[in-house]
Amino acid sequence: MEQHELQEALSWLGGLERFSIRPGLERMEYLMEALGHPERRLKFVHIAGTNGKGSTAAFLDAILREAGQDTGMFTSPYIETFHSRIRYNGTPIKTEELLELIERIRPIVEEMRNHEVGTPTEFEVVTALALLYFATVTYPDIVIWETGLGGRLDSTNIVHPLASIITNVGLDHMNILGETRADIAREKAGIIKSGVPVIMGRMHPDALAVLEETAQAKKATMYRAGREYTAERQLAEGREHLTFTGPFGRLENSELGLYGAHQTDNAAAALMTIQVLRSYYALYVDDEHMRNGLARAKWPGRFERIAEKPDMIFDGAHNVDGIKALKQTLDDYYPGQRIRLVFSALGDKEYAQMVAELAPACAEVWVARTAHPRAAEPEKIAAVFQQVIPEIPVHVYENGTEAWEAACTNAGPEDVILVAGSLYFISDVRNGWKQTRKAGDE
């Protein structure tokens, strides 16, 4: 019965203009007023950025929990299940809790259909559900709060955080956020609040100039990668390590639980944030908490090695910058090795550039369709692969799980099977793999 109720509730949520984007905070302000302002009862770290938001959130969450803090975490999109978007101490919201909160919020949403502010989108309602869950059910000490898109007009920008993080600014969602890095940075800078410290990852100079201008105007103290804090990457025994130096201390040779050179940047942003929370808000986190948290951090779909001999990897790189980071990680861990690639992308992404980056590393390619209305046609993606690397086989599948299974067929123990592209695609294939593994265990 509960499963039926869940499907009905998720279907209702999905009907709220699921794939539309309506920037603006008017509907969120109405929802917050109607719900008694749950956002005012919580402490947040707000994270924006083109890439690295989820990994930075994972590092922060792991460190804070090591220090004995109860954490909430709101992220999107989900890799495992819908429930995993909303977590308390790493555990997804329970179905019965989700159903209760949906029933509480549904009458307000239905009422808004006839109000001048209009019906909220699915993401706005899920954002409100997360706030209600944290403020009335679990009461975390700190909520790690990830933007959905942009920042300035994103529904998550209804909160006033302890600290803001902007991981980086790349060329993504240009049809909505703007055509240049400066335009996109202007949108992401919208999470910078008056007097609230802001941690900035490594930035293109055009983006950094915009963020600095905004921070100075709002008297928000800046902590910039390469300026106020630095991080040095070390690779040792097949694991990532970093040495971090910030204005309030140094942490040497700490192991990371996530793979790739870009994770040094994400971990450093998390460490700088921890230093800010310690110095500004007297949060008790010692060096051992930081070391343990960095090493134990996990995040599904981020160079996630799910099996060995052959190695099978899921990576949700879904834009050009993400693919470049993925390619560097492959070069670090599998130098000179050709991979068996299962790939998909959304049609509004620069997938031709993504293919150009990855194609030279491939021995064989399986292209499939992402189960998303904005999915690119697999035949078009395959044609780009064939244009870039005409000498290797490229196969087309309508179903991601079938493409993955085909890639696994006849794979030898020294092969590397990589599933990459859209996060929605990664979620579909990863869940298919989990079902296959579960059936095998039975």
Residue, then its C-alpha position, 0 to 999 in steps of 0.5 A: m500500500e505504501q509503495h502505491e501511495l509513494q508512486e501516486a505522490l511522486s506522480w503528483l510531484g512530477g506533474l508540477e511542470r517537472f522539466s520546466i524552469r521558472p526562475g524567481l523566488e515569489r513562489m518560494e516566499y509564498l510557500m515559506e509563509a504558508l509553512g511557517h518559515p521553516e527556513r528560519r529555524l535552520k543553519f545552512v552552508h549554501i553551495a553553488g557552482t557548475n561542477g563539484k557541488g555534490s562532491t564538496a557537499a560530501f566532504l563537508d558532510a563527512i567531516l561534520r559528522e566525524a565531529g559529532q554534528d548532525t547534518g542535513m543534506f539537500t542535493s540534486p539530481y539524485i543518483e540512487t533514489f528520489h529519497s536520496r536528495i534529502r538526507y539526515n546524517g547520510t540516511p535518505i528520508k523515509t517513505e512514510e516521512l516523505l508521504e506525510l510531508i507531501e500531504r502537508i504541502r499538497p493543499i498549499v500547492e493546489e491553492m496556489r494554482n488559483h493565486e497570482v504567484g502561480t503553481p510552483t515547479e517540482f523543484e520548488v516543492v521538493t525544496a520546500l519539502a526538504l526545509l520542512y523535513f529538516a525544520t520539523v522532523t530531524y532538526p540537524d545542526i547544519v544543513i548542507w544546501e546545494t543549488g539546483l540551477g544558477g543561484r540568484l533566482d534558484s529556489t534554494n536561495i530562500v535561505h540565509p546561510l552561515a557560509s556560501i561556497i561557489t565551487n567554479v563557473g563553467l559554460d553550462h546551462m547557457n540558454i538560461l544563465g547566460e552565454t559568458r562566464a561573467d554572465i553565469a558568474r553573476e547568477k551564481a553570485g546571487i547566493i552571496k549574502s551581506g556579511v556572510p563569508v564566501i568560499m570560492g574555488r578555482m575560477h576563470p578570471d572573468a568569473l572571479a572578477v564578477l564574484e569579487e565585485t559582488a562580495q565587496a559590494k555586500k561586505a562578504t569576506m572572501y576566501r579564494a583558492g590560490r589566494e587565501y587558501t591553497a591545496e597541493r595534490q599528491l598521488a600515493e599508492g593509487r589514492e588521492h591525498l592533499t596538503f591544505t594551507g588556509p588562513f587558520g591552519r594547515l592540514e598535511n598529506s590527508e587521504l581523500g575518499l574520492y578520485g581525481a585531481h578536481q577532488t583536491d579543489n572540492a576538498a579544499a573548498a570544504l576544508m576552507t569552509i570548516q575553518v570559517l565555521r570554526s573561526y566565525y561560529a566556534l564550531y568544534v572540529d579538530d584535525e582528526h575529524m577533518r582527516n577522517g572525514l576526507a578519507r571516508a567521503k563517498w559520493p555515487g556517480r563520481f568516478e565510482r569504481i563498482a567492480e574490478k577485473p574488469d574495472m567498472i566505473f560510473d562517472g556523472a561528468h555531464n558537461v565539457d569541464g566535467i569531461k575534461a576532469l574525467k579524462q585527466t582522472l583516466d590518464d592518472y589511473y589508467p595511463g595509455q589504456r583504452i576504455r570501453l565507453v557507455f555514453s549518453a548526453l542531454g541534447d542541450k549540452e555541448y556533447a560534440q566537445m564532450v565526445a572530442e575529449l573522450a573519444p581518443a581514449c576509447a577502444e569501443v563505444w556504446v551510445a544509448r538514450t537517456a530517459h529524459p525529455r531533453a535527451a540527445e538522439p543516440e544516433k547523432i552522438a554516435a555519428v560524432f564518435q564515428q567522425v572523431i574516431p572512425e577506426i573503432p566500433v560504435h554501437v547504438y542502443e535505446n536502453g542504457t542498461e542494455a548498452w552497459e550489459a553489451a559493453c560488459t560482454n567479452a570484457g577481459p580482466e584488464d579492461v576498463i568499462l566506463v559509464a559516463g554522461s548525463l547524471y540521469f543516464i548514470s542513475d538509470v544504468r547504476n540502478g539497473w546494475k544494482q538490480t542485476r547484482k541483487a538478483g544474482d545474490e538471490 
